[in-house]
Amino acid sequence: MKIRTTLLVILLGLAMVFPAAVCAQEEEESVPVAKDTPYFSGMPNYQITDAYDKAFDDYRFYDGKDCITVEGRKSHRAYTFGGDGESASELQIARNYVNAIKEMGGTVIFDGICENADCAENCGSRMVVSKIVKGGQ
């Protein structure tokens, strides 16, 4: 059985991480950087400010105890709040991802703030790490 892995990197609290991208996006409001992935979509009033897709790459995840490296197709989307009203909290965004993962039949491996795991990428931020198997992949 051939196993295909797709990595989707989700970073929360990006308004603080990408202030320069917000300024660039304001100049090009009507032209999105990229589309949502087929697996997840952005929340209302959030725009994609950074995105890329790679046919093959790796990523170091924190599973709550150790770091694991996964290889495969990698999709990255960074969203920034750009609408009227109040932006969502990191916890609200994380819960939306957890609910979407569970609706797809996935399992949440870690949901929280990664601390003191130098081997994981983006440690220090809230993260949701999950596994979703569809059609044996």
Secondary structure, 3 states (H helix, E strand, C coil): CCCCCEEEEECCCHHHHCHHHHHHHHHCCCCCCCCCCCCCCCCCCEEEEEEEEEEEEEEEEECCCCEEEEEEEEEEEEEEECCCCCCCCHHHHHHHHHHHHHHCCCEEEEEEECCCCCCCCCCCCEEEEEECCCCCC
